[in-house]
Amino acid sequence: MKTFENLLHAIGNTPLVRIPFDSQGNVYAKLEYLNPGGSIKDRAALFMIEEAERTGLLKPGGTLIEASSGNQGIATALIGAIKGYKVVITISEKISEEKQKTLQAYGAQLISCKPTLQLDDPNGYHAKAVEIHRSTPNSFMLNQYFNPTNSAAHYAMLGPEIWQQTHGNVTHYMAAAGSGGTVSGAGKYLKEKNHTLKVIAVDVENSYRSTNKNPKPYKLEGIGVDYDTPHLRNTIIDKYELVNDHDSIAMLQTMARKYGFLVGPSSGAVACAAERVARNLQKNDTMVIIFGDSGRAYLTKNFY
């Protein structure tokens, strides 16, 4: 068993576990909720912060600022605590109580904003983070939605892990589309290894992208393409699978009570889409899907 001198060194190398869906092929979930901060966002946040340190954008004694639906903020707060930075996180009021309390437990300052339908809304949590960053000396905003290092993190870390763990036999890769960094970053790496591999992005049917820029409210967190994101690479993505609140939330119960996976809403959405796609997999196909966080962060929402 590995030992680590620093908690940050334990980020990544999460397990792949088979889900026995009704399929001729194999479906494996990558359990990203086993990262130290409880989600896949540990990878991107660490990569972005250390790149900012390397390039001089972030200096000792500085302040980390981020707009987050929860997990990116938690990862930032965890890393900030270890590295000795002050952390300010702007959030939407719709995020779970558990996520808010987790952020506070790590010592982050929270600024809550009204939910908005579009990322560029001046009253939203992203615009508020930008405003705070501009007025705070020696601060660095991770800016997960527009920072190219987001995708680079998953290209450098997540993609190679999947390739190695499947011994190069992965044929399909599926992840939730939010910022787009996870699906495009790892997808790019995997396609470079096997150009026939299929990359599938899971989006919400009410999102900005799915409705042709006319979004409607939805309950799911950590998923949904709600702005023109530079991370979402349509040259890499072969197909979008659309999901809705009802089916995705119902899948959360199925995953927990039938298969033992207590996962968050975006993972429920991915599992919902994966079950559909799995019906058409062939005998030698191997699909890897991303379970981004745990259901323990959403218990007060009564999804389960």
N, C-alpha and C positions, 0 to 999 in steps of 0.2 A: 504494500500500500504506500502511495506517495505521501510525503510530508512536505509542508510549505512553510517558509519563513515569514510569509506575508499573506493575508487573506486575499489580496488582489491576484496573487499567483494561482489561486484556486478557481479563477474564472475560466469557464470553458471546459472542454473534455467531458461533456454531459453524455449520458447513456442513450443508446437507441433501444427501444422496446417494441416488439411486434404487437400489433393490434389484430385480433382474429376476426376481422371483417369477413363477410361472405364474398370471397374473391378467389380467382384462380392464382392471382399474384400475391405478393407480400407487401404489407403496409407496416412501416415502422415509424414510431413517434420519437422525435428527439426531445428529451425532457429538459427543456431550458429552464424550467422552474427550480431545478437543482443547482443553479448558480448561487453564489453567496447572497446576492441581493434579491433572489427569488424570481428572476426573469432573464430573458434574452437580452434585455437592455444593458445588463452589466458589460457585455462585450463592446457594444458601440460606445457607451459612455467612457469606459476605460481607454479605448483607442483614441477617442476624440480629445480627452483630457491630456493624455501623454503626448499626443502629437502637438497640442497647443503648448505644452511645456517645452518640447523639443525645439519648436520654432520661435519661442519667445513671446507668444501671444498671452501666455499665462505665467505669471511670476510669483515667487513666494509671497505669502500674505494676501494673495488676491481673493477675489470673490467669484464663485461659479454661479451662473444664472442659467435657468432653463425653463422653457414652457413644456409642460408634460401632462399627459392623461394619467400619470401615476408612476409607471414602472421606470421610465427614463429618469424621472425626478428622484425616485428611490435609489437607483444606481448612482446617480450624481451625488446624492447625499451621503451614501455609503463611502464612496471614493473620496469625497471631500473631507469626511471625518478622519479617514486614515491618513490623508495627505496634508491635513491641517488648513484647509480652505474654508472660508465662510460660504454658505450655500443658500441661495434664494430661489425658490421654485414657485412659478405661477401655475395655477391649476384651474380646471373647469369645475364648477360646483357639482357636476354630475358624477365625479369620480367617487369611488366607494369610501366609506368611513374608515375601513381598514387601511387603505392606502394613505389617507391623510394622517392617520395616527402613526403609521410607519415612518412617514417623512419627518414628523415631529420627533419621533423617537431617535432618529439619527441627528437631530439638532438643526434641521433645515428650517428656514423662515418660509412660511407659506403665505401666498397671496391668492385669494380665491376670486374668480371672475365668473360672470354669468355665461352659461353655455351659448355658443353662437353657431350658426349654420356654416359659416365660411371662415377659414383660417385668417384671412386678412381683415376681418371685422375689427375696427379700432377699439371695440369694447371687450374683445376676446383676450384669452390668456397669452397668446403668442405676441400680440401687439404690446401687451403690458410688459412682457419680458424684454422686448426690444427697447422699450422706453426706459426700463430700469437699468439695462446694460449701458445705454448711452449716457445716463446720468451718474453712473457709479465708476469712479476711477479704479484702475487696476482690476477690471473685471473681464471675465471671458464667458460669453454665451455659447453653449454647446451648439444650439440651433439645429437640433436633429432633423428638422424638416428641410433644411437647405444646405447643411454642411456636407460636402462630398465625402468627408471622412466616415460618415455613417455607413454608406455602402462599402467603402474600403475595408471597414472592420470585418464585415461578414465575408468579404472576398478573401481576406487574409486569415480568418479564424474559422468561421462556421463551414464554409465550403470545403476546405481541406479535411476537416474532421469527418464530414459526411462521406467524402470520397474514401478516406482511409477505413472508416468503420464498416462500410459496405464492400470493401475490397474492390472498389471500382465497378460494382454491379448495380448501382443506383440507375434507374431508368426514368423516374419521375420525381420531381421535387416540388412540394407545395408549401406555401406559407401565406399568412395573412398579409394583406396590403394595407399599410397605414401610411407611414412615411415612404415606404417602398424600399428601404435600405436592405431589409432582410431578404426579401424575395429576389431582388435584383443583384445584390452583392454576391451572395452564395450562388445564385443561379448563374451568374457570369462565370464564376470559377468552374462550376460543374459542367457548363456547356463547353468550356475550353478543353475539358478533359474528355467529354463525349458530346459531339455536336448533335447527336440524335436524341439526347436527353430532353424530356419535356418539362418546362418550367410553368407551374400553374399558380396564379395569384388569386387569393380569395378576397373578394370585395363585398361590401354591403349593398344591397339593391337600392337603397335610398341615398347612397353617397353622392358627392359632387360629381365624381367620374361616371358612376353608373346612370345617373339621371341627366347627363349632358348639361351639367352646371346648374341644375335646379334641385338641390338637395332637400330632403325631408328629414325630420328628427328620427333617431333610432336609439335603442338602449345599449347596444353593444359598445364595449370599450376596447381601445387598442387595435381597432381595425376600422377601415373605411377611408377611401381616398377622397379627402375633402378639400383638395386644393391642387393646383398644377405643380406637382412635385418633380424636381429634377432627378430624383432617385429612381423613379419608376421607368424602367427601360423596356419599351415595347419591342425592341429588337431582340430582347432576351426572353420576354414572357410569351409563351405560346398560346395561353388560354387564360381567361378570367372565369372563375366560378363565382356566381352571385349567391348570397345567402340573405336570410331575413332574421329578424329578432325571434320570432316564434319557433322556427325550426332549430335555430342555433342554441337557444336557451333550453329547448326540450332535449337536445343532444347532450347537454351538460349532465342531466340526470342519467341518461343512458350510459355515458362514459364512466360516471362514478359508480352506479349501481350494478352495471353489467360487466364492466371491464376493470374497475378499480382506479381509474384515472380521475382524480379530483382536479379539474383544470379550470382556467378562467374563460370568460366569454369569447375572446378571440380564438382560443383553442377549440371551444365548442363549435364555433363557426367553421374552423378548419376541418374538424372531425366530421361535421355535417357534409361539407363538400367532398371530403376524402371518401366517405362511405359511398357517395354517388359514383365518383370516379373509379373506385375500386371494383365495381361491378363489371367494368370493361377491361380490367387489366388481364394480361395474358400470363401463362404459366411461369415464364421466366422474368416477368416484370417485378421490379422492386421500387416501391414509392416511399420516399421519406417525407414526413410532414413535421411541422414545427409546433410544439406545444409551448407557447411563449411564457406563460406564467401559471400559478396555482390558483385553484378555486378558493383557497383560504383567504384570499384578499377580497372576496366578494360575498362572504356568507351573509352579511346583513342585508344584502339585496334580495335574498330569498329566491335566487335562481334555482336552487337545488331541491 
